[in-house]
Amino acid sequence: MTRTLIMIMLIVLTAPPWVSSLSTGDKTNQEVGGIKAEVHGTLHFQEGQGFFISVKSREHPDWENRVWLWISENKVLNRQLQGLMDRSVIVKGNLGQLPENVHASVPPLGMYLSPVEQIVAAK
């Protein structure tokens, strides 16, 4: 018993620092990144999923990328978006992509902005 405790203490004391961050979930040693995006396109709404920006390809006009707006219970932003429906807009926020196995208002593998930091009508 004593021999086992001594072995455990030696392992803990000589382990590299990243081992302790793995066990405690400490993220101080890990980099956290992000992508700030400015999206130019047309604002649309899809029933059951929400608002998205449609971005057409210049080289292939029939191709479309959709960037979803992840908004939750923000009545002021919701009213602002309704006033900009089917218009060209510029939206700023943090860009993310939903994992394939997660189902939410954003489709699986869908790109989204959250939080929406700014939205204005394009000139």
Secondary structure, DSSP 8 states (H G I E B T S, - for coil): -HHHHHHHHHHHHHS-HHHHHHHHT--TTS----EEEEEEEEEEEETTTEEEEEEE-SS-TT-EEEEEE---S-HHHHHHHHHTTTSEEEEEEEEEE--TT--SSS-TT-EEEEEEEEEEE--
